[in-house]
Amino acid sequence: MTTAMEGPSYSKMAAEAFRRNADISSESTHDGDDIGSLAMLQTQMSGTSLSDIRNPFHRLTRITMAAMPIVFAYLRNNELFRCALLNRELHKSAIALIWGRLDFSSPSYAPMKMLEKFLHSLPSLPQSTLELIHEIDMTEIDESIYDTVPENWLSLIVRYCSELRVLIVSKARYLSPASVRKLHPYAALTKVHTLDLSYCDHLNEMVLKRIADLFPNLHTLKLAHISGLSDGALSELVYTCHNLSSLNISYARSLSNASLYSVAKFCTIRLRELDLSNNERISDEGLAILAKYNVHLTHLNLIKMSKITDFGINSIVKSTSRHLKHLQLHDCKNLKDPLHTMRRIAERCQVLESLTISWDMIKKDVAVLEHFQSPLTELTIRKLPEHTPMSVLERIVDFFRGRPLRTITFTRDWYSSDFLYGSYTEVKASEYIEVTADEITKFNLKSESPTIVLLVNERETDTSYDMHNW
């Protein structure tokens, strides 16, 4: 096909096309009416090579080859396989993506079967292919009575995937002491920077300590919903993985303030993101030690921490105010003066970009939001009560008029009216316009403000309502 396109007929066609362009450009020059077209033609002529003249499809092919790697990021593996058959250059890019982000989903096989085939093929894969494996996501792997993950799965990955960067094994019951015992005593994956062990609530302290030795250079560590995460295990993890910049220890109900002493000591400079949500034993003492040493935090999550008070929040906000960009703070039931705390946050956090609070913190005076001078782009107000007037929403939007705020999200729980609609009972109309999904849609269509208002159900955003936690 390439030889045919390089024949005389295609060369004559290309030459004739360029002669026509030259005639058009000369006419435009004499008339002086279309200088823009002349400039565009000159640009095209100057960027044309001899191969483009011989093959009119050559330039289009080069543009396609340059654009395909961008498109590849949005394609599934079966589509990437088809693209890999086009030519050598696309084959190289597609294969790198297929092996780089391993996906065990398949229209023909169950994820469990795909994992078994992958583990079985690891010893026979060439070294060049093994070096392409950078990310393994095993979230979809689900064991059954008849199909179980082999106990040596982790040792195979450690032995052959030396270039691995990201390992996601959330909700993995097969990450057991038996699989850890099969590892070589000195085995380690030094290039892994992200590890997700969320919802592995069966892990004990021995397994977590061995994992710390296995991944010593972690930057991101997610340990959410692990009931076996103790103060000793977390201390061992942060001591060994001293390069941590992001740490998620939410829903770890066994942790106390003692664990935060280790976090503050060994993650002093590099720690940027910290999620402490739903830890019922951590109090102001733990926040005070974080405020003393971890002053470079940019992301902080303090959702549903029942023992912290205004003092603890003010102390950590004061120390991290120069860098704090994302703050989540709601359902902290021990706050005595939430309005005062909100004013302190507004005064000190001058680089805050995202803020999540509860309605109870501002219900006495919504105008406290007007004090925020930071470049807020996202504001979330949780648990908006039923029958809230639309005038409240309009006031909040007016506070941020002319500022970079783009999204205001209200979350609500189930309202009593949700269960009355569709029955024989009628909902009485109120004297004012209430915040509802329909009214917010009308507001967004009529509003001249660039801020978009959303209303979502509380249970759609709260992970505690997931089926895993039933």
Protein Blocks (a to p, Z undefined) as FASTA:
>chain_A
ZZmmmmmklmmmmmmmmmmmmmmmmmmmmnopammlmmmmmmmmmmpcfklmmmmmlmmm
mmmmmmmmmmmmmpcfklmmmmmmmpmmlmmmmmmmmmmmccfbdfkbcfklmmmmmmmm
mmmpcfklmmmpmbdcfklpccdfklccdfklmmmmmmmmmmbfbdcfehiaklcfklmm
mpcfkbccfkbcbdcfehilmbcfklmmmmmmmmmmbfbdcfehiaklcfklmmmmmmmm
mmbfbdcfehilkbcfklmmmmmmmmmmmpmbdcfehiakbcfklmmmmmmmmmmbfbdc
fehiakbcfklmmmmmmmmmmmmmbdcdehiakbfblmlmmmmmmmmmmmbfbdcddfkl
mmmomklmmmpmbfcfbdcdehiaehiafklmmmmmmmmgoiabfbdcddddddfklmmg
opabdcdddfbdcddfklmmmmmmmpmbfbdcddddfklmmmklpmklZZ
